[in-house]
Amino acid sequence: MLDIRKAADRGIANHGWLNSRHTFSFANFYDPKQVGFSDLLVINDDRVAPAQGFGKHPHRDMEIFSYVLEGALEHKDTMGTGSVIEPGDVQLMSAGRGVAHSEFNHSPTSPVHFLQIWIVPNQAGVAPEYQQQRFTPEEKRGRLRLIISPDGSDSSLHIHQDARVYAGLIDGDESATLTLAPNRYAYVHVARGSVSLNGVALGEGDGVRVRDETALTLSNGNDAEVLVFDLRPLETPDF
């Protein structure tokens, strides 16, 4: 079963320097029907003005990853990490027993567009950790490339949860299929462009809760970039 959440139905936060769309309830946006799905808690589609960003703030017991679509995002944290991530880079921070970080648009002239995604961990109080990995367009072209997993398989980033995240680029005649194990949920987010999921047309910013499906096929893409989450069969995150 495919349960579609249209991009236009997402929460909106426009702070001038930050224009954000919230797939699930976040900050001042609350919808009791949209409080996450399985262990997936947050998908924020953020556009940040040049030289602006999120000042230093703390996190605890959360798996947080950033996926840049356009521009450059600068990260600093209390673990001593400092980096700039660009399209193709995936940054994963396991907050564990506590960490503070900041994220700023690295460019003084151009905006940055990125997704910030939170997944609830299966362990509390782990040591904080930062990971970063680049996945080239060739690795994602016409296929679903594993980028995050519980065991770090296939050079993916490892996460403290029974969740796997795939990224794909689908255009024209290209197609990609992910087989789901029995008793698994999934979530599909169209980061940009348009694509069909099992024959259902989706546009940029659309999301889909997936239940009781054995396979997911992405096809008929128009410059589509898609994230697919393979998740435990829970309706909402279990803190």
N, CA, C and O of each residue as an XYZ file, in Angstrom:
956
protein
N       0.838     -1.194      0.000
C       0.000      0.000      0.000
C       0.873      1.244      0.000
O       1.827      1.350      0.771
N       0.536      2.182     -0.874
C       1.272      3.435     -0.959
C       0.401      4.559     -0.400
O      -0.695      4.806     -0.904
N       0.880      5.230      0.625
C       0.177      6.334      1.283
C       0.959      7.616      0.983
O       2.011      7.865      1.571
N       0.434      8.416      0.068
C       1.182      9.565     -0.460
C       0.959     10.816      0.384
O      -0.170     11.145      0.745
N       2.053     11.505      0.690
C       2.006     12.817      1.328
C       2.526     13.832      0.326
O       3.714     13.840      0.004
N       1.639     14.690     -0.169
C       2.014     15.641     -1.202
C       2.888     16.755     -0.625
O       2.754     17.153      0.532
N       3.774     17.231     -1.471
C       4.710     18.276     -1.046
C       3.982     19.504     -0.520
O       4.430     20.129      0.442
N       2.859     19.855     -1.146
C       2.132     21.066     -0.756
C       1.491     20.957      0.620
O       1.099     21.968      1.203
N       1.379     19.733      1.148
C       0.760     19.536      2.461
C       1.757     19.600      3.610
O       1.368     19.484      4.772
N       3.032     19.782      3.300
C       4.048     19.836      4.348
C       3.951     21.140      5.149
O       3.375     22.129      4.696
N       4.534     21.108      6.360
C       4.614     22.326      7.147
C       5.577     23.319      6.533
O       6.534     22.935      5.862
N       5.323     24.599      6.764
C       6.147     25.670      6.196
C       6.720     26.532      7.313
O       6.008     26.927      8.236
N       8.016     26.819      7.215
C       8.660     27.766      8.132
C       9.553     28.681      7.298
O      10.519     28.230      6.683
N       9.222     29.957      7.284
C      10.019     30.927      6.529
C      10.513     31.994      7.488
O       9.745     32.841      7.943
N      11.805     31.943      7.791
C      12.418     32.875      8.734
C      13.253     33.938      8.026
O      14.058     34.626      8.655
N      13.057     34.068      6.722
C      13.875     35.012      5.965
C      15.163     34.364      5.497
O      15.327     34.084      4.310
N      16.074     34.124      6.422
C      17.334     33.458      6.083
C      17.153     31.969      5.842
O      17.984     31.331      5.195
N      16.035     31.402      6.379
C      15.753     29.964      6.259
C      14.333     29.780      5.733
O      13.369     30.306      6.290
N      14.230     29.018      4.642
C      12.932     28.630      4.104
C      12.881     27.108      4.159
O      13.638     26.426      3.468
N      11.976     26.581      4.990
C      11.990     25.147      5.267
C      10.611     24.532      5.042
O       9.582     25.169      5.267
N      10.618     23.285      4.593
C       9.407     22.485      4.476
C       9.571     21.252      5.349
O      10.571     20.540      5.258
N       8.571     21.008      6.202
C       8.633     19.912      7.173
C       7.694     18.781      6.749
O       6.476     18.959      6.739
N       8.248     17.632      6.402
C       7.421     16.468      6.091
C       6.656     16.013      7.327
O       5.469     15.695      7.247
N       7.330     15.984      8.461
C       6.712     15.567      9.724
C       6.709     16.736     10.710
O       7.374     17.749     10.493
N       5.957     16.578     11.788
C       5.863     17.621     12.804
C       7.249     18.019     13.292
O       8.088     17.168     13.588
N       7.474     19.333     13.370
C       8.791     19.842     13.763
C       8.635     21.280     14.211
O       7.956     22.075     13.561
N       9.282     21.618     15.351
C       9.284     22.988     15.880
C       7.839     23.480     16.021
O       7.040     22.849     16.714
N       7.497     24.597     15.373
C       6.154     25.166     15.519
C       5.096     24.506     14.642
O       3.910     24.816     14.757
N       5.516     23.609     13.777
C       4.552     22.869     12.950
C       4.201     21.555     13.636
O       5.071     20.726     13.903
N       2.894     21.375     13.920
C       2.453     20.119     14.532
C       1.193     19.622     13.850
O       0.196     20.336     13.743
N       1.259     18.390     13.396
C       0.124     17.692     12.822
C       0.087     16.313     13.468
O       0.997     15.513     13.249
N      -0.943     16.016     14.258
C      -0.965     14.724     14.968
C      -0.938     13.513     14.048
O      -0.633     12.407     14.496
N      -1.254     13.704     12.759
C      -1.200     12.601     11.804
C       0.174     12.475     11.148
O       0.424     11.549     10.376
N       1.066     13.427     11.469
C       2.389     13.451     10.841
C       3.467     13.611     11.913
O       4.101     14.660     12.023
N       3.661     12.551     12.699
C       4.657     12.590     13.780
C       5.755     11.562     13.533
O       6.274     10.941     14.461
N       6.093     11.400     12.257
C       7.121     10.440     11.889
C       6.510      9.163     11.347
O       5.290      8.997     11.311
N       7.388      8.266     10.927
C       6.968      6.980     10.384
C       8.052      5.970     10.680
O       9.210      6.159     10.308
N       7.670      4.890     11.354
C       8.638      3.917     11.834
C       9.676      4.655     12.691
O       9.300      5.385     13.608
N      10.968      4.478     12.411
C      12.004      5.183     13.180
C      12.411      6.504     12.546
O      13.320      7.175     13.034
N      11.748      6.877     11.467
C      12.019      8.127     10.769
C      11.213      9.246     11.422
O       9.983      9.214     11.418
N      11.912     10.238     11.984
C      11.250     11.280     12.774
C      11.152     12.615     12.043
O      10.141     13.306     12.164
N      12.180     12.988     11.290
C      12.242     14.319     10.679
C      12.763     14.221      9.252
O      13.764     13.552      8.994
N      12.079     14.895      8.320
C      12.653     15.220      7.010
C      12.376     16.699      6.789
O      11.247     17.092      6.494
N      13.401     17.507      6.931
C      13.289     18.939      6.688
C      13.999     19.293      5.395
O      15.176     18.983      5.209
N      13.277     19.938      4.516
C      13.796     20.390      3.223
C      14.152     21.868      3.392
O      13.275     22.731      3.352
N      15.442     22.156      3.581
C      15.906     23.482      3.997
C      16.630     24.221      2.888
O      17.457     23.654      2.174
N      16.302     25.496      2.760
C      17.050     26.415      1.893
C      17.543     27.561      2.761
O      16.749     28.262      3.387
N      18.861     27.749      2.796
C      19.488     28.728      3.680
C      20.179     29.798      2.840
O      20.888     29.496      1.880
N      19.958     31.046      3.222
C      20.523     32.189      2.494
C      22.041     32.221      2.623
O      22.593     31.620      3.545
N      22.722     32.911      1.716
C      24.187     33.008      1.775
C      24.683     33.495      3.142
O      24.133     34.429      3.725
N      25.744     32.831      3.637
C      26.436     33.195      4.883
C      25.545     33.136      6.112
O      25.899     33.703      7.146
N      24.392     32.464      6.034
C      23.498     32.317      7.171
C      23.464     30.856      7.599
O      23.977     29.980      6.902
N      22.844     30.603      8.770
C      22.761     29.217      9.182
C      22.296     29.039     10.606
O      21.834     29.975     11.258
N      22.431     27.813     11.070
C      22.005     27.405     12.398
C      23.190     27.535     13.353
O      24.207     26.864     13.177
N      23.060     28.399     14.365
C      24.128     28.551     15.345
C      24.281     27.309     16.207
O      23.485     26.375     16.109
N      25.284     27.302     17.035
C      25.601     26.143     17.876
C      24.413     25.757     18.749
O      23.863     26.593     19.466
N      24.019     24.486     18.684
C      22.875     23.986     19.454
C      23.101     22.495     19.749
O      23.800     21.815     18.998
N      22.515     21.993     20.831
C      22.796     20.621     21.260
C      21.808     19.600     20.706
O      20.679     19.929     20.344
N      22.269     18.347     20.650
C      21.424     17.190     20.345
C      21.828     16.039     21.259
O      22.945     15.987     21.774
N      20.878     15.113     21.443
C      21.164     13.933     22.249
C      20.335     12.759     21.711
O      19.167     12.918     21.355
N      20.956     11.598     21.661
C      20.261     10.354     21.301
C      19.426     10.509     20.029
O      18.215     10.290     20.031
N      20.093     10.885     18.962
C      19.439     11.000     17.657
C      20.484     10.763     16.567
O      21.635     11.185     16.689
N      20.063     10.082     15.500
C      20.899      9.890     14.315
C      20.475     10.963     13.305
O      19.335     10.954     12.841
N      21.373     11.876     12.964
C      21.035     13.044     12.148
C      21.926     13.044     10.905
O      23.153     13.048     11.006
N      21.288     13.040      9.729
C      22.130     13.135      8.551
C      21.651     14.237      7.616
O      20.463     14.544      7.523
N      22.630     14.817      6.930
C      22.400     15.907      5.992
C      22.761     15.443      4.586
O      23.765     14.765      4.369
N      21.902     15.835      3.630
C      22.059     15.427      2.239
C      21.925     16.685      1.396
O      20.828     17.224      1.247
N      23.037     17.153      0.846
C      23.054     18.431      0.128
C      22.624     18.220     -1.329
O      23.105     17.325     -2.023
N      21.699     19.082     -1.759
C      21.211     19.045     -3.134
C      21.834     20.128     -3.999
O      22.029     19.934     -5.199
N      22.149     21.275     -3.387
C      22.722     22.394     -4.121
C      23.498     23.279     -3.150
O      23.035     23.538     -2.039
N      24.674     23.742     -3.565
C      25.466     24.629     -2.728
C      26.421     23.880     -1.825
O      26.784     22.737     -2.103
N      26.832     24.527     -0.733
C      27.817     23.956      0.190
C      27.403     24.269      1.622
O      27.049     25.404      1.942
N      27.449     23.247      2.484
C      27.031     23.360      3.877
C      28.241     23.154      4.778
O      28.946     22.152      4.659
N      28.480     24.099      5.675
C      29.617     24.028      6.598
C      29.153     23.524      7.955
O      28.175     24.020      8.514
N      29.870     22.527      8.482
C      29.521     21.882      9.748
C      30.672     22.022     10.735
O      31.835     21.840     10.376
N      30.335     22.351     11.997
C      31.298     22.324     13.096
C      30.606     21.732     14.311
O      29.415     21.960     14.523
N      31.357     20.964     15.120
C      30.744     20.369     16.312
C      31.737     20.291     17.462
O      32.926     20.570     17.302
N      31.223     19.906     18.620
C      32.028     19.862     19.840
C      32.909     18.621     19.907
O      33.651     18.446     20.874
N      32.842     17.757     18.899
C      33.794     16.651     18.793
C      35.071     17.101     18.094
O      36.021     16.329     17.963
N      35.089     18.356     17.645
C      36.245     18.889     16.947
C      36.184     18.735     15.440
O      37.155     19.017     14.738
N      35.032     18.285     14.943
C      34.860     18.104     13.506
C      34.546     19.434     12.831
O      33.748     20.228     13.327
N      35.181     19.654     11.707
C      34.859     20.783     10.850
C      34.931     20.340      9.407
O      35.944     19.791      8.973
N      33.858     20.575      8.650
C      33.843     20.094      7.279
C      32.882     20.932      6.452
O      32.039     21.652      6.988
N      33.023     20.824      5.138
C      32.091     21.436      4.189
C      31.589     20.318      3.284
O      32.382     19.603      2.671
N      30.263     20.170      3.204
C      29.715     19.116      2.364
C      28.975     19.739      1.188
O      28.348     20.792      1.307
N      29.065     19.060      0.051
C      28.510     19.521     -1.208
C      27.656     18.407     -1.806
O      27.635     17.304     -1.260
N      26.953     18.659     -2.908
C      26.156     17.595     -3.518
C      26.972     16.328     -3.758
O      28.073     16.375     -4.307
N      26.416     15.210     -3.341
C      27.111     13.930     -3.410
C      27.631     13.487     -2.058
O      27.825     12.292     -1.834
N      27.863     14.431     -1.146
C      28.333     14.104      0.195
C      27.150     13.773      1.107
O      26.085     14.383      1.013
N      27.359     12.801      1.983
C      26.392     12.481      3.028
C      27.111     12.603      4.362
O      28.178     12.025      4.569
N      26.508     13.360      5.252
C      27.076     13.591      6.586
C      26.138     12.975      7.621
O      24.937     13.245      7.613
N      26.685     12.148      8.507
C      25.885     11.500      9.546
C      26.496     11.772     10.909
O      27.670     11.483     11.144
N      25.691     12.331     11.809
C      26.130     12.595     13.173
C      25.279     11.778     14.141
O      24.064     11.961     14.218
N      25.926     10.877     14.877
C      25.257     10.151     15.956
C      25.436     10.972     17.221
O      26.535     11.054     17.770
N      24.339     11.586     17.684
C      24.447     12.510     18.816
C      24.754     11.790     20.122
O      25.450     12.332     20.981
N      24.237     10.565     20.278
C      24.549      9.770     21.460
C      24.300     10.509     22.762
O      23.248     11.123     22.943
N      25.272     10.452     23.675
C      25.078     11.037     24.997
C      25.184     12.560     25.015
O      25.064     13.187     26.067
N      25.410     13.149     23.838
C      25.335     14.601     23.760
C      26.419     15.219     22.906
O      27.598     14.896     23.050
N      26.011     16.117     22.009
C      26.946     16.852     21.171
C      26.257     18.146     20.749
O      25.032     18.197     20.644
N      27.034     19.172     20.512
C      26.512     20.430     19.971
C      27.169     20.688     18.626
O      28.334     20.350     18.415
N      26.408     21.290     17.717
C      26.974     21.559     16.391
C      26.336     22.805     15.802
O      25.318     23.295     16.290
N      26.951     23.302     14.753
C      26.402     24.404     13.968
C      26.462     24.025     12.506
O      27.319     23.245     12.090
N      25.537     24.587     11.717
C      25.520     24.356     10.279
C      25.231     25.682      9.584
O      24.225     26.335      9.858
N      26.130     26.067      8.681
C      26.012     27.343      7.997
C      26.188     27.158      6.491
O      26.855     26.233      6.028
N      25.575     28.055      5.756
C      25.845     28.135      4.329
C      27.278     28.621      4.161
O      27.639     29.704      4.622
N      28.088     27.806      3.493
C      29.507     28.119      3.349
C      29.753     29.262      2.367
O      30.804     29.901      2.401
N      28.783     29.515      1.494
C      28.976     30.526      0.450
C      28.469     31.896      0.894
O      27.404     31.987      1.504
N      29.216     32.965      0.597
C      28.740     34.317      0.895
C      27.796     34.862     -0.177
O      27.236     35.947     -0.017
N      27.617     34.113     -1.271
C      26.841     34.651     -2.399
C      25.719     33.741     -2.891
O      24.774     34.227     -3.512
N      25.794     32.444     -2.632
C      24.817     31.504     -3.186
C      24.069     30.762     -2.083
O      24.651     30.486     -1.035
N      22.798     30.433     -2.289
C      22.051     29.676     -1.274
C      22.519     28.232     -1.212
O      23.195     27.743     -2.118
N      22.149     27.556     -0.127
C      22.376     26.124     -0.020
C      21.026     25.445      0.190
O      20.179     25.926      0.943
N      20.849     24.337     -0.482
C      19.608     23.555     -0.400
C      19.986     22.150      0.057
O      20.775     21.468     -0.598
N      19.419     21.723      1.184
C      19.763     20.401      1.702
C      18.603     19.809      2.489
O      17.684     20.516      2.905
N      18.666     18.502      2.682
C      17.727     17.786      3.530
C      18.408     17.473      4.848
O      19.536     16.982      4.873
N      17.708     17.764      5.958
C      18.173     17.293      7.255
C      17.173     16.257      7.753
O      15.972     16.516      7.825
N      17.687     15.084      8.093
C      16.852     13.927      8.386
C      17.268     13.331      9.729
O      18.453     13.129      9.997
N      16.271     13.056     10.563
C      16.511     12.473     11.882
C      15.903     11.076     11.945
O      14.760     10.861     11.540
N      16.685     10.133     12.458
C      16.226      8.769     12.700
C      16.471      8.444     14.167
O      17.564      8.670     14.687
N      15.447      7.911     14.830
C      15.553      7.568     16.250
C      16.460      6.348     16.402
O      16.257      5.354     15.705
N      17.458      6.393     17.295
C      18.384      5.262     17.450
C      17.780      4.137     18.283
O      16.776      4.323     18.970
N      18.410      2.970     18.209
C      17.971      1.837     19.032
C      18.791      1.706     20.313
O      18.585      0.778     21.096
N      19.713      2.631     20.521
C      20.510      2.663     21.751
C      20.604      4.093     22.243
O      20.755      5.023     21.451
N      20.513      4.264     23.549
C      20.695      5.586     24.144
C      22.081      5.671     24.780
O      22.625      4.673     25.252
N      22.639      6.878     24.781
C      23.886      7.122     25.501
C      25.132      6.593     24.852
O      26.138      6.407     25.538
N      25.115      6.338     23.547
C      26.338      5.885     22.882
C      27.309      7.055     22.739
O      26.923      8.213     22.903
N      28.548      6.755     22.438
C      29.540      7.808     22.219
C      29.192      8.580     20.952
O      28.902      7.965     19.926
N      29.211      9.902     20.995
C      28.934     10.686     19.786
C      29.935     10.349     18.675
O      31.093     10.024     18.940
N      29.470     10.433     17.442
C      30.322     10.073     16.308
C      29.926     10.885     15.089
O      28.750     11.182     14.880
N      30.923     11.243     14.284
C      30.691     11.953     13.024
C      31.227     11.107     11.882
O      32.333     10.572     11.963
N      30.435     10.986     10.809
C      30.863     10.275      9.608
C      30.511     11.112      8.383
O      29.542     11.870      8.383
N      31.314     10.956      7.351
C      31.049     11.644      6.086
C      31.552     10.775      4.946
O      32.639     10.201      5.024
N      30.759     10.681      3.889
C      31.136      9.844      2.756
C      30.590     10.476      1.480
O      29.478     11.002      1.465
N      31.374     10.420      0.419
C      30.923     10.932     -0.873
C      30.427      9.774     -1.740
O      31.086      8.739     -1.842
N      29.267      9.958     -2.361
C      28.711      8.979     -3.285
C      28.538      9.683     -4.628
O      27.738     10.610     -4.751
N      29.280      9.243     -5.619
C      29.326      9.932     -6.903
C      28.011      9.744     -7.662
O      27.268      8.801     -7.391
N      27.722     10.642     -8.615
C      26.531     10.456     -9.449
C      26.523      9.109    -10.161
O      25.465      8.502    -10.326
N      27.684      8.641    -10.580
C      27.754      7.355    -11.278
C      27.291      6.200    -10.398
O      26.724      5.228    -10.896
N      27.530      6.302     -9.095
C      27.102      5.253     -8.170
C      25.586      5.214     -7.992
O      25.028      4.177     -7.633
N      24.921      6.338     -8.242
C      23.474      6.447     -8.011
C      22.673      6.469     -9.310
O      21.445      6.389     -9.275
N      23.335      6.574    -10.431
C      22.653      6.730    -11.711
C      21.915      5.457    -12.116
O      22.542      4.423    -12.349
N      20.592      5.526    -12.200
C      19.787      4.393    -12.621
C      19.764      3.241    -11.639
O      19.457      2.109    -12.011
N      20.091      3.525    -10.372
C      20.073      2.474     -9.349
C      19.885      3.101     -7.983
O      19.971      4.319     -7.825
N      19.627      2.258     -7.002
C      19.511      2.704     -5.623
C      20.782      2.290     -4.884
O      21.033      1.106     -4.656
N      21.567      3.287     -4.521
C      22.853      3.062     -3.859
C      22.650      3.130     -2.344
O      22.121      4.113     -1.827
N      23.075      2.076     -1.636
C      23.004      2.073     -0.179
C      23.956      3.128      0.366
O      25.152      3.097      0.078
N      23.421      4.077      1.165
C      24.275      5.120      1.731
C      24.363      5.056      3.259
O      25.323      5.560      3.841
N      23.361      4.434      3.918
C      23.356      4.307      5.374
C      22.801      2.938      5.735
O      21.810      2.494      5.156
N      23.440      2.267      6.695
C      22.988      0.931      7.098
C      23.428      0.643      8.534
O      24.275      1.356      9.072
N      22.859     -0.404      9.166
C      23.255     -0.729     10.540
C      24.685     -1.245     10.665
O      25.312     -1.099     11.714
N      25.200     -1.851      9.589
C      26.517     -2.490      9.666
C      27.567     -1.839      8.776
O      28.689     -2.337      8.673
N      27.210     -0.722      8.126
C      28.176     -0.053      7.272
C      28.556     -0.839      6.034
O      29.641     -0.649      5.484
N      27.674     -1.718      5.594
C      27.988     -2.554      4.438
C      28.082     -1.729      3.162
O      27.488     -0.656      3.057
N      28.829     -2.240      2.204
C      29.001     -1.626      0.884
C      29.480     -0.172      0.996
O      29.050      0.699      0.241
N      30.374      0.064      1.950
C      30.969      1.395      2.172
C      29.931      2.455      2.542
O      30.132      3.641      2.281
N      28.825      2.027      3.148
C      27.816      2.973      3.621
C      28.184      3.475      5.012
O      29.041      2.896      5.681
N      27.535      4.551      5.444
C      27.701      5.045      6.800
C      26.865      4.180      7.745
O      25.769      3.745      7.395
N      27.396      3.937      8.947
C      26.675      3.037      9.856
C      25.851      3.822     10.863
O      26.272      4.860     11.374
N      24.651      3.287     11.134
C      23.669      3.955     11.975
C      23.247      3.035     13.113
O      23.258      1.812     12.972
N      22.875      3.633     14.240
C      22.413      2.864     15.406
C      20.903      2.624     15.295
O      20.126      3.124     16.108
N      20.504      1.861     14.291
C      19.100      1.515     14.105
C      18.986      0.504     12.975
O      19.840      0.445     12.089
N      17.915     -0.295     13.015
C      17.636     -1.260     11.955
C      16.956     -0.517     10.803
O      15.764     -0.688     10.547
N      17.732      0.298     10.128
C      17.234      1.113      9.017
C      18.308      1.191      7.948
O      19.502      1.227      8.245
N      17.867      1.216      6.710
C      18.775      1.382      5.574
C      18.255      2.500      4.686
O      17.053      2.620      4.452
N      19.175      3.312      4.199
C      18.804      4.437      3.351
C      19.517      4.284      2.010
O      20.718      4.017      1.955
N      18.756      4.460      0.935
C      19.279      4.360     -0.419
C      19.049      5.679     -1.147
O      18.063      6.369     -0.887
N      19.954      6.031     -2.057
C      19.813      7.222     -2.884
C      19.918      6.813     -4.341
O      20.747      5.982     -4.712
N      19.052      7.419     -5.172
C      19.077      7.091     -6.588
C      18.821      8.300     -7.461
O      18.140      9.244     -7.062
N      19.385      8.254     -8.675
C      19.145      9.256     -9.709
C      18.454      8.554    -10.870
O      19.003      7.623    -11.458
N      17.250      9.004    -11.195
C      16.442      8.322    -12.203
C      16.003      9.334    -13.250
O      15.401     10.356    -12.923
N      16.307      9.045    -14.507
C      15.944      9.957    -15.592
C      15.623      9.144    -16.850
O      16.270      8.137    -17.134
N      14.619      9.598    -17.592
C      14.293      8.966    -18.867
C      13.906      7.509    -18.724
O      12.998      7.172    -17.965
N      14.598      6.640    -19.457
C      14.270      5.215    -19.482
C      14.866      4.442    -18.309
O      14.644      3.238    -18.188
N      15.615      5.116    -17.453
C      16.230      4.424    -16.321
C      15.169      3.946    -15.330
O      14.116      4.565    -15.182
N      15.463      2.845    -14.662
C      14.598      2.357    -13.590
C      15.442      1.634    -12.555
O      16.531      1.141    -12.851
N      14.923      1.579    -11.336
C      15.617      0.891    -10.250
C      14.582      0.231     -9.360
O      13.523      0.801     -9.100
N      14.887     -0.966     -8.894
C      13.956     -1.719     -8.048
C      14.648     -2.132     -6.752
O      15.780     -2.613     -6.761
N      13.947     -1.935     -5.641
C      14.410     -2.391     -4.334
C      13.436     -3.443     -3.829
O      12.239     -3.184     -3.706
N      13.958     -4.637     -3.535
C      13.139     -5.705     -2.961
C      13.108     -5.551     -1.448
O      14.152     -5.420     -0.808
N      11.910     -5.567     -0.882
C      11.748     -5.437      0.558
C      11.573     -6.813      1.197
O      10.852     -7.662      0.671
N      12.228     -7.025      2.321
C      12.066     -8.267      3.066
C      10.658     -8.324      3.656
O      10.018     -7.285      3.814
N      10.170     -9.511      3.981
C       8.843     -9.609      4.590
C       8.763     -8.788      5.880
O       9.737     -8.670      6.622
N       7.590     -8.231      6.124
C       7.323     -7.484      7.345
C       8.238     -6.268      7.505
O       8.754     -6.003      8.591
N       8.430     -5.535      6.408
C       9.193     -4.288      6.444
C       8.329     -3.152      5.906
O       7.506     -3.346      5.012
N       8.534     -1.969      6.465
C       7.959     -0.748      5.933
C       9.042     -0.026      5.123
O      10.219     -0.384      5.161
N       8.606      0.994      4.397
C       9.550      1.840      3.682
C       8.966      3.240      3.581
O       7.760      3.444      3.717
N       9.858      4.202      3.338
C       9.429      5.570      3.062
C      10.231      6.061      1.864
O      11.441      5.849      1.783
N       9.543      6.719      0.939
C      10.185      7.245     -0.258
C      10.019      8.755     -0.267
O       8.910      9.260     -0.097
N      11.122      9.483     -0.465
C      11.079     10.943     -0.544
C      11.714     11.381     -1.855
O      12.852     11.024     -2.161
N      10.953     12.168     -2.630
C      11.470     12.707     -3.884
C      12.166     14.030     -3.574
O      11.516     15.039     -3.300
N      13.485     14.008     -3.620
C      14.258     15.197     -3.255
C      14.172     16.269     -4.327
O      14.149     17.462     -4.023
N      14.125     15.836     -5.590
C      13.932     16.793     -6.685
C      13.515     16.046     -7.940
O      13.681     14.831     -8.047
N      12.967     16.804     -8.894
C      12.489     16.205    -10.123
C      11.162     15.487     -9.925
O      10.435     15.750     -8.967
N      10.861     14.585    -10.835
C       9.643     13.783    -10.748
C       9.963     12.352    -11.144
O      10.929     12.090    -11.861
N       9.127     11.421    -10.660
C       9.390      9.995    -10.878
C       8.108      9.227    -10.597
O       7.197      9.740     -9.948
N       8.044      7.997    -11.087
C       6.934      7.107    -10.754
C       7.414      6.038     -9.790
O       8.500      5.482     -9.952
N       6.593      5.755     -8.785
C       6.852      4.689     -7.820
C       5.773      3.631     -7.995
O       4.599      3.878     -7.717
N       6.176      2.448     -8.457
C       5.224      1.365     -8.745
C       4.066      1.871     -9.599
O       2.910      1.501     -9.397
N       4.412      2.733    -10.564
C       3.430      3.245    -11.502
C       2.672      4.477    -11.053
O       1.848      4.991    -11.809
N       2.923      4.970     -9.846
C       2.247      6.152     -9.316
C       3.155      7.362     -9.476
O       4.296      7.351     -9.014
N       2.651      8.410    -10.132
C       3.464      9.599    -10.408
C       3.671     10.422     -9.143
O       2.733     10.660     -8.381
N       4.934     10.860     -8.926
C       5.302     11.682     -7.779
C       6.097     12.887     -8.244
O       6.826     12.817     -9.233
N       5.951     14.006     -7.520
C       6.689     15.209     -7.832
C       7.671     15.569     -6.740
O       7.732     14.920     -5.696
N       8.435     16.608     -6.994
C       9.448     17.057     -6.041
C       8.823     17.384     -4.688
O       7.834     18.113     -4.609
N       9.412     16.836     -3.627
C       8.935     17.065     -2.273
C       7.887     16.083     -1.805
O       7.574     16.043     -0.615
N       7.329     15.279     -2.715
C       6.345     14.271     -2.310
C       7.023     13.178     -1.494
O       8.204     12.883     -1.680
N       6.254     12.586     -0.588
C       6.722     11.453      0.199
C       5.683     10.345      0.179
O       4.505     10.598     -0.077
N       6.114      9.119      0.450
C       5.205      7.977      0.420
C       5.521      7.031      1.572
O       6.640      6.532      1.690
N       4.519      6.790      2.425
C       4.599      5.695      3.385
C       4.282      4.399      2.643
O       3.304      4.327      1.899
N       5.107      3.385      2.847
C       4.938      2.116      2.139
C       4.722      1.001      3.152
O       5.529      0.789      4.057
N       3.595      0.287      2.971
C       3.281     -0.875      3.804
C       2.835     -2.017      2.885
O       2.215     -1.790      1.846
N       3.157     -3.221      3.283
C       2.660     -4.421      2.594
C       3.021     -4.459      1.113
O       2.217     -4.869      0.276
N       4.230     -4.031      0.804
C       4.749     -4.148     -0.560
C       5.998     -5.027     -0.536
O       6.752     -5.020      0.437
N       6.206     -5.771     -1.596
C       7.386     -6.643     -1.666
C       8.523     -6.027     -2.468
O       9.677     -6.435     -2.334
N       8.193     -5.034     -3.311
C       9.230     -4.405     -4.139
C       8.807     -2.983     -4.473
O       7.620     -2.676     -4.585
N       9.807     -2.128     -4.629
C       9.594     -0.736     -5.015
C      10.352     -0.479     -6.307
O      11.563     -0.692     -6.377
N       9.640     -0.021     -7.329
C      10.270      0.273     -8.613
C      10.108      1.748     -8.944
O       8.994      2.269     -8.989
N      11.225      2.406     -9.173
C      11.252      3.804     -9.580
C      11.510      3.865    -11.077
O      12.439      3.231    -11.580
N      10.687      4.628    -11.789
C      10.816      4.707    -13.246
C      10.245      6.033    -13.733
O       9.744      6.833    -12.942
N      10.327      6.258    -15.046
C       9.774      7.462    -15.683
C      10.280      8.737    -14.989
O       9.507      9.662    -14.737
N      11.543      8.773    -14.695
C      12.100      9.920    -14.000
C      12.344     11.103    -14.917
O      12.663     10.951    -16.096
N      12.184     12.283    -14.343
C      12.563     13.523    -15.012
C      13.531     14.245    -14.086
O      13.127     15.027    -13.225
N      14.832     13.963    -14.284
C      15.889     14.525    -13.436
C      15.582     14.300    -11.963
O      15.712     15.218    -11.153
N      15.173     13.072    -11.609
C      14.753     12.756    -10.243
C      15.927     12.335     -9.365
O      16.814     11.595     -9.790
N      15.904     12.824     -8.139
C      16.805     12.358     -7.078
C      15.923     11.900     -5.930
O      15.091     12.657     -5.430
N      16.111     10.657     -5.518
C      15.170     10.017     -4.607
C      15.913      9.359     -3.452
O      16.975      8.767     -3.642
N      15.343      9.469     -2.247
C      15.810      8.727     -1.090
C      14.767      7.681     -0.719
O      13.571      7.971     -0.684
N      15.228      6.457     -0.442
C      14.349      5.366     -0.038
C      14.841      4.827      1.304
O      16.017      4.495      1.459
N      13.932      4.747      2.265
C      14.230      4.278      3.614
C      13.586      2.908      3.815
O      12.371      2.765      3.676
N      14.392      1.909      4.140
C      13.926      0.558      4.474
C      13.849      0.493      5.998
O      14.865      0.619      6.681
N      12.624      0.294      6.536
C      12.371      0.556      7.948
C      11.660     -0.603      8.645
O      11.087     -1.489      8.012
N      11.722     -0.556      9.985
C      10.975     -1.513     10.793
C       9.468     -1.255     10.654
O       9.073     -0.134     10.333
N       8.616     -2.270     10.888
C       7.169     -2.104     10.734
C       6.533     -1.429     11.958
O       5.804     -2.064     12.720
N       6.819     -0.142     12.129
C       6.213      0.658     13.189
C       5.481      1.828     12.542
O       5.925      2.344     11.517
N       4.370      2.248     13.127
C       3.636      3.380     12.580
C       4.306      4.708     12.944
O       4.361      5.620     12.119
N       4.812      4.821     14.172
C       5.466      6.046     14.606
C       6.721      5.692     15.402
O       6.830      4.577     15.912
N       7.662      6.618     15.515
C       8.905      6.342     16.242
C       8.647      5.940     17.690
O       7.751      6.466     18.350
N       9.452      4.999     18.163
C       9.362      4.486     19.524
C      10.553      5.006     20.311
O      11.660      4.480     20.200
N      10.316      6.047     21.112
C      11.410      6.656     21.877
C      11.724      5.814     23.099
O      12.616      6.159     23.874
